[in-house]
Amino acid sequence: MVSRKTMLPYLLLVLLAHARWVSTADLANCSLVKNIFILAGQSNISGRGGVINHSNRPGVANETWDGVIPHECEANPSILRLSGGLRWVEAQEPLHKDIDVNNTCGIGPGMPFANTVLKRDPSVGVIGLVPCAVGGTSITEWAPGGFLYKQMIKRTKAASRCGGRVRALLWYQGESDTKTLEDAKMYKRRLESFFKHVRHDLQLPTLPVIQVGLATALGPYMELVRKAQREINVGNVRYVDAKGLQVGPDYVHLTTAAQIQLGQMLADAFLRI
């Protein structure tokens, strides 16, 4: 029988060897990533496509994802994602499963975006997606210095540690800011400040931003927020309008088909930059 004293050094060697393997594998993936895209905002970019609410009681959520992955959202060896643990892994739906942890995540626009970019420009190289979105969040919760903002900056810097280039911020947020007139009126100023701080803190003064115009709202002031989005007075910001895309039975979240269409629209906008 092997004694505990004899086993301990052996176990330490195994753990160290495993740690070296993980580190080496992670560095290998890291060195592959050439194009980095930040996905930030709230639930419709986190992804709720295919998420079904089984609850019959108003206000009580009992949600599951149906697990259906259309071919536009399938995994691709040339698409990686930065995990919640800051490691590059092969990207698979749902992209935000370990980021938007208090919600049930499904299909979002990230995978169809990346697959479309690669299909239309195979020379672009390996794409690295950096999920940062959290459902139900307002623009004030993304204010510089706040938790969500600092996490996004931290994750983006970690993503680019091997030299990959941050190509764009994909931003879809604002549904929560339609609830009150004050928030809707302040949205333009707050969003402009957010974009400017992101560029400053990432030291990327011309970072392209592709923002999505709201398709749905949680309050009565959607058109005020949409107007603010269209009138953002910050350079190199592209506007992709989601209004008119198919919405699920909760009247808030885009369906899987709509998320695929949105991802393709975002890819079109990026490839025109």
N, C-alpha and C positions, 0 to 999 in steps of 0.2 A: 504493500500500500504506500502511495506517495504522500509524504507529510505535507501539512499546510505550508511549512517553511520552504519546502522544495518547490511547491506549486507557485508560490507568489512571484518569484523572479520570472518563471515561465509565462505566467499570465501577463506580467508587465511587458515582456518582450512581444507577446502577441498583440497587446493593445497598442504598443508603440509602432509595430509593423503596420497594423491596420490604420493608425493615424497617418503614417507616412503615405500609405496607399491612397487614402481619401484625399490628402493634400495634393498628391501628385495628379490624381484624376481631376480634381477641381482646377488645378493650374492648367492642365491640358485643355479643359473646356474653356477656361478663361482666355487662354491665348488664341482660341479659335474665333471668339466673338469680335466682329469688325463693326457692327452696326447696332447701336443701343437705342431702344425706344422706351420712354417712360409712359406708363399707363396710370393715370391719376384721375380722381374725381369721386363720384359716388356710384350707386348700384348699377346703373346702366352701362358703365364701362367695366365695373367689376364682373358683371355678367349675371343675368337672371334668365337667360333663354333656356327653356325646358324645365324651369322650376315650377312645381305644382303645389298649390296650397290645398291641403286635404281637410282643413278645418271648416266646420259648418257654423262656427260661432264667430260673430262679428268681432274683429279686433284680436282674435286669437290665431296665431300662425302655427301651422303644422306642415312644414314644407319639405319636399324632397325634390331632387333633381332626377329627371327621367333617364339620364345616362346616354341619351342619343347624341352621337357625334357625327354630324354630316361631313362629307369628304373635304369640304372647304376648311374644316376645323381640325383635320387629322394631324397627328404628330408628324414632324419632319426632322430628320437629323440635322438640318441646317437652321433649326429654330430652337433656341434654348431659352430658359426662363431663370431669373434669379429667385431662388427659393426664399422662404422666410428666414432661413438660416444663413443667407448670403452665399449660397453655393449655386454655381451654374449646373442646371440639370436639363434634360430634354423636356421641352415644353409640351404639356398635355392639358386638355380641359379637365376641370375648370382651372383657369390660370390663377385665380385669386383664392384658391382653397385654403392656403395657409397664411393669407394676408387679411382678407375680410372674414375673420374667423367667427364672428358672432352672427353671421348670416349664412343662408344656404346659397352657394354659388353654382352657376350653370354656365351656359355658353355666353361669351362676350365677344366684342369685336376684335380682340387682340390676335387670335389665331387666323381668322380669315384675312385680316390685314397683312400679317407676315407672309402667309401662303400666297396672297395675291402679289405682293411686292416681289417675292422670289420667282413667281411664275412669269411676271412681266419683265423682270430684269434679273436673270439668273447670275449675272456677273457681280451682283451686289455683295455676295459673301454671306457668312453666317450672321443671323439676326439674333440679338439678345433682348428679350422682353423683360421689363422691370415692373411687375405689378405693384401698385401702391394704393389703389382705390379702396374706399370703405363706404359701404352703403349708408344712406341716410345723413350724410355729413353736409353741413352748410359751408359757405365760403369763409365764414369767420373761424371755423374749425381748421381751415387750411392756412390761417394767417401765419406769416413768418414768425418763427420762434415757438410755435405750437407743436404738439406731439406729431401730428400727421405730417406737417411740413418738415420737421427735423428728420423723421423717418424716411421721407422721400429723398431728401438730400443725402442722407447717410447711405441709402440703398443705391442711389445713382453713382455716388463716388466709389462705392465698393464694386459696382458693375464695371466701372471704367478703369479699375486698378491695373489691368494688363494692357492698356493702351487702346481699347475699343473706343470708337467715336460715338458720342451721344448725338443722334441724328435728329430727334424731335421729341417734344412732349405732346402726347395725345391726351386731351383734356375733355371730359364730359361731366359736367356738374352744374347745378343750379336749381334742380327741382325743389330742394329744401328751402331755397331763398324766395320762393313764390308765395310763401305763407303769409307774410306781412308786407304792408306797403313800404315800411321803412327799409326792410332788407332788400326789397326789389329796387328801390331808389338808390340804395348804396352799392348795389351789385357791381356796377361798372367801375367805380373807384376802387373797390376792394379787389376785383379781379385784375385790374391793371397793376395794382401794387404787388399782387401775387406773382404775376408773370415777370415783372421787373426784378423782384427779389430772387426768384429762381435763377434767372440768368446771371445775376450778380454773384450768388453763392456758389454756383457751379462754374463761375468764371467763363461763361459762354454768352457773351453779350448779344450775339445774333442767333441764338438757339431758335430754330423754327418751332412754333406752337401751332398745333392743329386742334382747334376747339370745335365742339359739337353744339349746334343750336338745339335747344330743348324740343323734344317731341311730346313730352308730358309734363305734368306739374303736380305738386302736392298742395297747392293753394290757388287763389284766384288771380295771381299777378304774373302769369306766365308770359304774357306779351310784353310786359315791362322788362322782364329779365332777358327775353329774346332780343328786344331792342338794344339793351345794354351789350349783349354779346356781339351783335352786328356792328356796334359803334365803338368797339374797343380801339383806343388810340395808342396802340403799341405796335411798332414795326414788326414785320415778319410773322404775323399771326394770320393763319388761314381759317376760314369759317366753312364748316360742313353742316348742312341743315338736316337734322333727323326728322323734322316734322313731316308727317305723312307716312312714315314707316309703320309697319304693323305693330300694334300694341296688344299685350296679353289681356286676359280677363280681369286683371287687377287695375287696368287703365293707367298703369304707371310704368311697367317694365316692357321693354321690347321683346318680341318673340325671337326664337332661334333664327328664323328666316330673316327677320329684320336685322338681327345682329350681324349676320353674314353680309347682308347688303351694306350695312354701315361700315363694316371692316373694309369692304371693297371701295367704298367711297373715300375712306381715310387713306387707303393706298393710292387712289387716284390723286388725291390732294398732295400726298407726299412726293409722288413721282413727278408732279408738275413743278416742284420747288427747284 
